[in-house]
């Protein structure tokens, strides 16, 4: 958890439930210590236009 009581991207990626899926960071690895504001699961090609910032996007990548 961060100092505000939230979870960081880095910590989320270390959770057994996510770690078991072999997560891959494909962008902004320098921002792993930011606090996650919301978690979304999505496969839509236009998913980026629906995000506002601070989200953790879970995807298989098949629809991208």
Secondary structure as UniProt FT lines:
FT   TURN            3..4
FT   HELIX           9..14
FT   HELIX           16..19
FT   TURN            20..22
FT   HELIX           29..31
FT   TURN            32..33
FT   STRAND          38..41
FT   TURN            45..46
FT   HELIX           47..50
FT   STRAND          55..58
FT   TURN            62..63
//
